[in-house]
Amino acid sequence: MAYVYIVKCTDGSLYTGIAKDIARRLHEHVEKKKQGAKYTKSHEIESLEMLWKTESFSDAAKLEYRIKKLQRCDKNRLIGSPAAISEFFPELCECTFEVVEGASLDDFFGDGEENRTEGSN
């Protein structure tokens, strides 16, 4: 199992990533752990905008690569129509991606903002 995700940062920027363990990876980003991405260490995450899962890490890596190459307006269009991966990337038509509907940071951090910063000192 692998996940591709798009998060929105407090400055409005978007970050796209890939993970085998999505909960662990989001914690690394939000809590600015050493293993987290350099980008999210300087851009605080505000929300989880999109989450897809697939059985193949290779397929997830292909999708992540292509999303990272998109312009911001196209990323926003993809977020608005997440099931339309085949329209954006016809070359991935043999890959299977499932949209994780309604996923949010709170699903991984509990009920409130205060839980996101615990243990990050």
Beta strands, then each sheet from edge to edge (+ up, - down):
strand 1: 2-9
strand 2: 14-19
strand 3: 45-54
strand 4: 98-99
sheet 1: 2+ 1- 3+ 4-
end
